[in-house]
Amino acid sequence: MSDDAVAGLVDDLYDAVGLLRRRSRRLVGAPLPELALSGAQLELMRVVRRSPGVTVAEAARVLGLAPNTVSTLVGQLVAMEVLVRSRDLADRRLARLELTPRAREGLEQWRDRRSQATAAVLAQLPEDERARLAAALPTIARIAVGLPDTQEQAPVVEPTGADSSAAPIPDTRISASLVADSPRQPALEGHA
């Protein structure tokens, strides 16, 4: 695949994912519209919803964020009264995160609205297209996990084709819950 074709594929991937998120957001709105949650706050709440009792360090690993960044988000969400932070009974050094009942209900209703709308469109696709989409999800997750955390870690890719110095995409099984808010799999599965 030529460099131009790869660049086009990158653009198409981001365009498609962005369009899906924007259309979904316009259709179903926000889970708790009165709070005007940031994207990062909402992502953390989704992790806690999928994995009640998750620690800050575990949530940081799932989100690909620094633990101190997640701690800041936790403080904001606790102040908004949508997240509860409590000490682990077995290890007092650990804080466990739980959603409040109101936040959990709002997130679940939002997820259900989004899932129903998307499922209706997926049902209209031919079976082979749905199968290709399902087969692509682990690859999309591997791409996301393979991205470096910072610009300083990003390899410089020369425009001459394959770059042997670029870090390979991790060959790891990634749960689809990293790319979709799936109630079937816990967010931490495969990330121990």
VOPAGU-2260 file (C-alpha; in pm, 1 decimal, decimal comma):
REM VOPAGU-2260
SITE   aa  ch    i         X         Y         Z
SITE  MET   A    0       0,0       0,0       0,0
SITE  SER   A    1     144,4     338,3     -97,6
SITE  ASP   A    2     206,7     618,2     151,3
SITE  ASP   A    3     -79,2     816,9      -3,9
SITE  ALA   A    4    -313,3     519,4      29,7
SITE  VAL   A    5    -216,1     473,5     396,7
SITE  ALA   A    6    -269,0     845,8     463,1
SITE  GLY   A    7    -608,7     822,7     294,4
SITE  LEU   A    8    -699,4     517,8     504,5
SITE  VAL   A    9    -604,5     707,3     821,4
SITE  ASP   A   10    -823,5    1001,0     718,0
SITE  ASP   A   11   -1112,4     768,2     630,9
SITE  LEU   A   12   -1084,3     584,7     965,2
SITE  TYR   A   13   -1096,3     907,7    1168,0
SITE  ASP   A   14   -1373,4    1050,0     948,6
SITE  ALA   A   15   -1589,0     738,6     992,5
SITE  VAL   A   16   -1535,2     711,1    1369,5
SITE  GLY   A   17   -1589,9    1084,6    1415,6
SITE  LEU   A   18   -1908,4    1082,4    1206,3
SITE  LEU   A   19   -2045,7     785,4    1401,8
SITE  ARG   A   20   -1977,6     957,5    1735,0
SITE  ARG   A   21   -2116,8    1295,5    1624,0
SITE  ARG   A   22   -2435,1    1149,4    1472,8
SITE  SER   A   23   -2489,6     930,7    1778,7
SITE  ARG   A   24   -2435,0    1224,4    2013,7
SITE  ARG   A   25   -2683,0    1442,4    1820,8
SITE  LEU   A   26   -2940,8    1163,4    1813,3
SITE  VAL   A   27   -2931,7    1048,5    2175,8
SITE  GLY   A   28   -2789,8    1353,2    2352,2
SITE  ALA   A   29   -2581,9    1337,8    2666,9
SITE  PRO   A   30   -2628,4    1090,6    2953,6
SITE  LEU   A   31   -2659,5    1364,3    3216,2
SITE  PRO   A   32   -2719,4    1682,6    3013,4
SITE  GLU   A   33   -2752,2    1904,8    3320,1
SITE  LEU   A   34   -2383,1    1843,4    3402,3
SITE  ALA   A   35   -2217,8    1921,6    3066,4
SITE  LEU   A   36   -1964,5    1640,5    3111,6
SITE  SER   A   37   -1638,5    1656,6    2919,9
SITE  GLY   A   38   -1544,7    1371,0    2691,0
SITE  ALA   A   39   -1278,4    1253,0    2935,6
SITE  GLN   A   40   -1521,8    1258,7    3228,5
SITE  LEU   A   41   -1776,2    1059,5    3029,6
SITE  GLU   A   42   -1514,3     803,5    2923,8
SITE  LEU   A   43   -1412,8     752,4    3287,0
SITE  MET   A   44   -1776,7     711,0    3388,8
SITE  ARG   A   45   -1820,3     449,0    3114,3
SITE  VAL   A   46   -1520,0     255,5    3248,3
SITE  VAL   A   47   -1661,7     266,1    3602,4
SITE  ARG   A   48   -2005,0     158,4    3476,3
SITE  ARG   A   49   -1853,6    -144,3    3301,3
SITE  SER   A   50   -1623,9    -227,4    3594,1
SITE  PRO   A   51   -1772,3    -115,9    3928,6
SITE  GLY   A   52   -1504,7    -100,5    4196,7
SITE  VAL   A   53   -1226,4     -23,9    3949,0
SITE  THR   A   54    -921,7     153,8    4094,1
SITE  VAL   A   55    -777,7     478,8    3961,6
SITE  ALA   A   56    -470,9     293,4    3829,6
SITE  GLU   A   57    -686,0      34,0    3649,8
SITE  ALA   A   58    -907,2     303,9    3497,6
SITE  ALA   A   59    -597,3     496,9    3387,0
SITE  ARG   A   60    -462,2     186,7    3213,2
SITE  VAL   A   61    -791,7     121,6    3031,8
SITE  LEU   A   62    -819,9     485,7    2923,6
SITE  GLY   A   63    -452,7     519,1    2832,4
SITE  LEU   A   64    -416,5     818,9    3064,6
SITE  ALA   A   65    -175,0     906,2    3343,0
SITE  PRO   A   66    -304,6     809,8    3689,6
SITE  ASN   A   67    -280,1    1171,7    3809,5
SITE  THR   A   68    -501,0    1280,3    3517,5
SITE  VAL   A   69    -760,5    1019,1    3614,8
SITE  SER   A   70    -732,0    1129,9    3980,3
SITE  THR   A   71    -817,9    1483,9    3869,5
SITE  LEU   A   72   -1118,6    1354,4    3673,7
SITE  VAL   A   73   -1226,9    1147,8    3975,2
SITE  GLY   A   74   -1214,8    1458,9    4196,1
SITE  GLN   A   75   -1429,5    1649,8    3947,7
SITE  LEU   A   76   -1685,7    1369,9    3921,6
SITE  VAL   A   77   -1700,6    1323,0    4299,0
SITE  ALA   A   78   -1766,1    1698,3    4332,7
SITE  MET   A   79   -2049,0    1664,0    4075,7
SITE  GLU   A   80   -2192,2    1383,5    4290,8
SITE  VAL   A   81   -2190,6    1124,1    4010,8
SITE  LEU   A   82   -1895,9     919,3    4135,7
SITE  VAL   A   83   -1819,5     773,6    4478,4
SITE  ARG   A   84   -1463,4     701,5    4587,6
SITE  SER   A   85   -1423,9     456,7    4875,7
SITE  ARG   A   86   -1131,3     277,2    5037,4
SITE  ASP   A   87   -1073,8     -87,9    4955,4
SITE  LEU   A   88   -1145,0    -295,2    5266,5
SITE  ALA   A   89    -853,6    -534,8    5204,6
SITE  ASP   A   90    -596,8    -270,4    5102,8
SITE  ARG   A   91    -663,2      72,5    5252,5
SITE  ARG   A   92    -416,9     232,1    5007,3
SITE  LEU   A   93    -653,2     163,7    4717,4
SITE  ALA   A   94    -958,5     370,4    4631,8
SITE  ARG   A   95   -1245,7     195,1    4454,2
SITE  LEU   A   96   -1474,9     386,4    4219,4
SITE  GLU   A   97   -1851,8     345,2    4187,0
SITE  LEU   A   98   -2117,8     547,2    4008,7
SITE  THR   A   99   -2402,2     695,0    4206,3
SITE  PRO   A  100   -2740,0     535,5    4129,8
SITE  ARG   A  101   -2848,9     850,2    3940,0
SITE  ALA   A  102   -2533,4     847,6    3726,0
SITE  ARG   A  103   -2559,4     473,5    3657,1
SITE  GLU   A  104   -2923,4     507,5    3551,4
SITE  GLY   A  105   -2844,8     805,3    3325,8
SITE  LEU   A  106   -2554,2     623,5    3160,4
SITE  GLU   A  107   -2751,8     303,7    3110,7
SITE  GLN   A  108   -3048,4     485,0    2956,8
SITE  TRP   A  109   -2811,3     679,3    2729,2
SITE  ARG   A  110   -2631,4     356,2    2629,3
SITE  ASP   A  111   -2964,4     186,9    2561,8
SITE  ARG   A  112   -3084,7     474,5    2338,8
SITE  ARG   A  113   -2755,7     474,3    2148,3
SITE  SER   A  114   -2753,0      94,3    2118,7
SITE  GLN   A  115   -3113,0      76,3    1996,0
SITE  ALA   A  116   -3058,0     343,9    1731,1
SITE  THR   A  117   -2734,4     186,6    1609,2
SITE  ALA   A  118   -2875,6    -167,6    1619,3
SITE  ALA   A  119   -3165,9     -57,9    1398,8
SITE  VAL   A  120   -2919,5      60,5    1133,7
SITE  LEU   A  121   -2696,6    -247,0    1173,5
SITE  ALA   A  122   -3000,6    -471,6    1123,5
SITE  GLN   A  123   -3050,1    -314,7     780,5
SITE  LEU   A  124   -2696,8    -408,5     669,9
SITE  PRO   A  125   -2637,3    -734,0     485,7
SITE  GLU   A  126   -2502,4   -1014,3     707,7
SITE  ASP   A  127   -2162,2   -1010,9     534,0
SITE  GLU   A  128   -2117,6    -637,9     612,5
SITE  ARG   A  129   -2205,9    -695,8     979,9
SITE  ALA   A  130   -1954,0    -982,5     989,1
SITE  ARG   A  131   -1681,8    -761,3     836,6
SITE  LEU   A  132   -1756,6    -489,2    1089,4
SITE  ALA   A  133   -1733,5    -735,8    1378,9
SITE  ALA   A  134   -1406,2    -872,4    1241,0
SITE  ALA   A  135   -1261,1    -519,0    1211,7
SITE  LEU   A  136   -1326,5    -414,6    1574,4
SITE  PRO   A  137   -1021,9    -593,3    1725,1
SITE  THR   A  138    -801,3    -436,7    1456,8
SITE  ILE   A  139    -937,3     -89,3    1531,0
SITE  ALA   A  140    -871,4    -148,5    1901,7
SITE  ARG   A  141    -514,7    -264,9    1824,5
SITE  ILE   A  142    -456,9      55,0    1626,7
SITE  ALA   A  143    -583,4     263,6    1920,9
SITE  VAL   A  144    -366,9      76,1    2172,1
SITE  GLY   A  145     -67,8      97,8    1937,5
SITE  LEU   A  146     -76,5     477,7    1930,4
SITE  PRO   A  147     186,8     630,6    2158,8
SITE  ASP   A  148      73,4     821,8    2466,4
SITE  THR   A  149     257,8    1140,8    2368,8
SITE  GLN   A  150     403,9    1309,1    2061,9
SITE  GLU   A  151     750,7    1255,9    2207,4
SITE  GLN   A  152     698,2     878,5    2187,4
SITE  ALA   A  153     568,5     884,8    1829,7
SITE  PRO   A  154     809,2     737,5    1573,8
SITE  VAL   A  155     912,0     958,2    1286,5
SITE  VAL   A  156     793,4     788,9     968,9
SITE  GLU   A  157     980,6     875,6     653,4
SITE  PRO   A  158     762,6     907,0     342,3
SITE  THR   A  159     942,5     619,1     167,7
SITE  GLY   A  160     704,2     338,0     251,0
SITE  ALA   A  161     753,7      81,0     525,7
SITE  ASP   A  162     949,9     211,1     821,7
SITE  SER   A  163    1131,5     -57,7    1016,6
SITE  SER   A  164    1203,1     183,5    1303,4
SITE  ALA   A  165     834,8     240,8    1373,8
SITE  ALA   A  166     705,5      56,2    1676,0
SITE  PRO   A  167     490,0    -240,2    1574,8
SITE  ILE   A  168     123,9    -246,6    1661,9
SITE  PRO   A  169      97,0    -459,4    1976,5
SITE  ASP   A  170      -4,6    -816,7    1907,0
SITE  THR   A  171    -245,1    -841,7    2195,4
SITE  ARG   A  172    -606,4    -943,8    2221,5
SITE  ILE   A  173    -800,0    -628,2    2288,7
SITE  SER   A  174   -1151,0    -637,6    2422,5
SITE  ALA   A  175   -1402,9    -473,8    2193,0
SITE  SER   A  176   -1514,9    -275,1    2496,4
SITE  LEU   A  177   -1223,4     -40,6    2434,2
SITE  VAL   A  178   -1388,7      76,3    2114,7
SITE  ALA   A  179   -1751,3      23,3    2208,2
SITE  ASP   A  180   -1944,3      49,9    2529,4
SITE  SER   A  181   -2031,4    -318,7    2538,6
SITE  PRO   A  182   -2222,8    -452,0    2838,2
SITE  ARG   A  183   -2115,3    -808,5    2747,2
SITE  GLN   A  184   -1746,2    -776,9    2840,3
SITE  PRO   A  185   -1584,5    -603,0    3135,3
SITE  ALA   A  186   -1354,5    -318,1    3032,7
SITE  LEU   A  187   -1058,8    -468,3    3218,7
SITE  GLU   A  188   -1076,1    -808,6    3052,1
SITE  GLY   A  189    -735,8    -896,1    2911,8
SITE  HIS   A  190    -565,5    -598,2    3073,8
SITE  ALA   A  191    -429,4    -746,0    3396,6
